[in-house]
């Protein structure tokens, strides 16, 4: 039997699907930064192609929805469940005013 190199999934990556968490863990192990910093680096690098696609969207409403979706995805991808609390806490003043 071939030995499989498994990456232990830390608690801060429990919100990610198993294959994504393993890929981030393996990339983190080979490149060097911890997994939480690697997720942030991946989001920064992913922003460039997403920004290129953003300019081709036809109207402002679609551009806002696109930006909102990817912004929320980044919060979830980097922080996990506490990101929901961050979103609610930052949206509360907007709802009051």
Secondary structure, 3 states (H helix, E strand, C coil): CCCCCCCCCCHHHCCCCHHHHHHHHHHHHHHCCCHHHHHHHHHHHHHHHHHHHHCCCCCHHHHHHHHHHHHHHHHHHHHCCHHHHHHHHHHHHHHHC
